[in-house]
Amino acid sequence: VADALRRLTERPYAIVLLDIQIPGGDGTTVLRHIRATPELSHLCVIAVTAQAMTGDRERFLAMGYDGYVSKPIDTRSFGPTIEAFIDEKGRT
Protein backbone atom coordinates (compact mmCIF):
# COMPACT_ATOMS: atom_id res chain seq x y z
CA VAL A 1 0.00 0.00 0.00
CA ALA A 2 2.75 2.45 0.94
CA ASP A 3 4.60 1.66 -2.30
CA ALA A 4 1.49 2.42 -4.38
CA LEU A 5 0.99 5.75 -2.64
CA ARG A 6 4.64 6.68 -3.05
CA ARG A 7 4.50 5.92 -6.76
CA LEU A 8 1.40 8.07 -7.20
CA THR A 9 3.31 11.09 -5.90
CA GLU A 10 6.32 10.54 -8.17
CA ARG A 11 4.64 11.71 -11.38
CA PRO A 12 1.23 12.90 -12.57
CA TYR A 13 -1.41 10.36 -13.55
CA ALA A 14 -4.64 10.88 -15.47
CA ILE A 15 -6.36 7.90 -13.91
CA VAL A 16 -5.76 5.16 -11.34
CA LEU A 17 -7.05 1.65 -11.98
CA LEU A 18 -7.24 0.19 -8.51
CA ASP A 19 -7.88 -3.49 -7.95
CA ILE A 20 -9.94 -4.15 -4.86
CA GLN A 21 -7.82 -7.12 -3.82
CA ILE A 22 -4.11 -6.32 -3.85
CA PRO A 23 -1.14 -8.06 -2.20
CA GLY A 24 -0.57 -6.80 1.32
CA GLY A 25 -3.82 -4.88 1.60
CA ASP A 26 -6.91 -3.88 -0.24
CA GLY A 27 -7.77 -1.24 -2.79
CA THR A 28 -10.25 0.49 -0.52
CA THR A 29 -7.46 1.25 1.97
CA VAL A 30 -5.41 2.76 -0.85
CA LEU A 31 -8.44 4.79 -1.96
CA ARG A 32 -8.92 6.19 1.56
CA HIS A 33 -5.27 7.31 1.59
CA ILE A 34 -5.60 8.86 -1.88
CA ARG A 35 -8.70 10.82 -0.87
CA ALA A 36 -7.03 11.95 2.38
CA THR A 37 -3.85 13.17 0.63
CA PRO A 38 -4.37 16.68 -0.76
CA GLU A 39 -1.96 16.28 -3.69
CA LEU A 40 -3.68 13.01 -4.72
CA SER A 41 -7.31 13.61 -3.78
CA HIS A 42 -8.20 14.92 -7.26
CA LEU A 43 -7.24 11.65 -8.98
CA CYS A 44 -9.85 9.74 -10.96
CA VAL A 45 -9.85 6.31 -9.27
CA ILE A 46 -11.58 3.38 -10.93
CA ALA A 47 -12.37 0.21 -8.97
CA VAL A 48 -11.35 -2.92 -10.87
CA THR A 49 -12.82 -6.03 -9.32
CA ALA A 50 -14.33 -9.46 -9.75
CA GLN A 51 -17.02 -8.40 -7.29
CA ALA A 52 -19.84 -8.03 -9.76
CA MET A 53 -22.99 -8.87 -7.87
CA THR A 54 -26.08 -6.69 -7.90
CA GLY A 55 -25.30 -3.55 -5.93
CA ASP A 56 -21.51 -3.89 -5.98
CA ARG A 57 -21.05 -1.04 -8.46
CA GLU A 58 -23.14 1.31 -6.34
CA ARG A 59 -21.33 0.23 -3.18
CA PHE A 60 -17.92 1.06 -4.66
CA LEU A 61 -19.09 4.40 -6.02
CA ALA A 62 -20.46 5.25 -2.57
CA MET A 63 -17.02 4.49 -1.09
CA GLY A 64 -15.53 7.27 -3.23
CA TYR A 65 -14.41 5.52 -6.41
CA ASP A 66 -15.09 7.54 -9.56
CA GLY A 67 -15.95 4.47 -11.59
CA TYR A 68 -16.21 0.72 -11.64
CA VAL A 69 -14.96 -1.95 -14.05
CA SER A 70 -15.78 -5.59 -13.41
CA LYS A 71 -13.60 -8.58 -14.19
CA PRO A 72 -13.12 -10.37 -16.40
CA ILE A 73 -12.30 -7.27 -18.40
CA ASP A 74 -13.81 -7.06 -21.87
CA THR A 75 -10.76 -6.06 -23.92
CA ARG A 76 -12.91 -4.65 -26.74
CA SER A 77 -14.64 -2.11 -24.53
CA PHE A 78 -11.97 -1.49 -21.88
CA GLY A 79 -10.05 1.22 -23.79
CA PRO A 80 -13.13 3.27 -24.70
CA THR A 81 -14.49 2.87 -21.16
CA ILE A 82 -11.31 4.25 -19.59
CA GLU A 83 -11.10 7.05 -22.16
CA ALA A 84 -14.67 8.03 -21.24
CA PHE A 85 -13.71 8.27 -17.56
CA ILE A 86 -10.74 10.48 -18.43
CA ASP A 87 -12.85 12.69 -20.72
CA GLU A 88 -15.61 12.96 -18.14
CA LYS A 89 -13.19 14.19 -15.49
CA GLY A 90 -11.49 16.60 -17.89
CA ARG A 91 -8.10 14.94 -17.50
CA THR A 92 -5.60 14.36 -20.28
N, C-alpha and C positions, 0 to 999 in steps of 0.2 A: 504494500500500500504506500509506504513512504517513498519507494522508488518511483512509483507512478506519479505521485504528486511532485516530486523533484523534477522529473522529466517534463511535466506540464509547464513548469516555470522556466525551462531552459530556452524555449523558443515559442513563437506564437502558433496557435492551432486554430483552424476554422471550426473544427468539430471534434468531439471525443466520442468514440464508440466504446462503450463500457459494458463488458460482460458482467452479468450479475454474480456469477460464480468464478472467482479468480483465486489462484494459488495464494495462500497466506491471508486470506480475507474475503471480503465480498464487495461487489461493486457499489452497493448502497453506502457502505462506509466511505469509500472513495468519493462518492457523490457528495456526501455530507461535508467532507473536507474541502472539496472544490467550492461548494456554495458558501462555506464559511471563510474562504480565503479571498480577500478583496480583489487581488490581481487575477484570480481565476473564476470568480463568481459569474462573469459574463458568458463563459463558455457554453456552447450548445452541446449538451450531453445526451446521447442516445443510448437507451438501455438495449442491450443485445442479450437475448435469453431464450432458453428452451421452455421457459414457463409461459405457456400459451393457452391457458385455460380461460374460460369466460371471466372477465373482470380483471385479468392480470394487467392488460394494457392500462386501464384506468388507474389501477393501484400504483403502477410505476410512475405514471404521469403525476399522480397526487403526491408522490414522494419528492418530486422536483426534477425528474427527467424531462427533457424537452421533447423527446420522442421515444418510440418503441419499435424494435425490429425483432421478430421472432425467428428462432432457429427451427428447422434448417433454413438457411438463408437461400432465397430464390435469386440465383446469380443474374438472371435476366432483368429483374426489377430492382436489385440492390443499388446499383449506381444511380439510376434516376431518383430513387427514394432518398438517398443521402444528399444528392444535389438539391432536391426540393427542400430538405431541412436547412441546408446552407442558404439557399435563396430566401427562404421564409424569414430567417434570422438576419438577413442583410450582411452576411459574412462572405468574404471571398478568400 
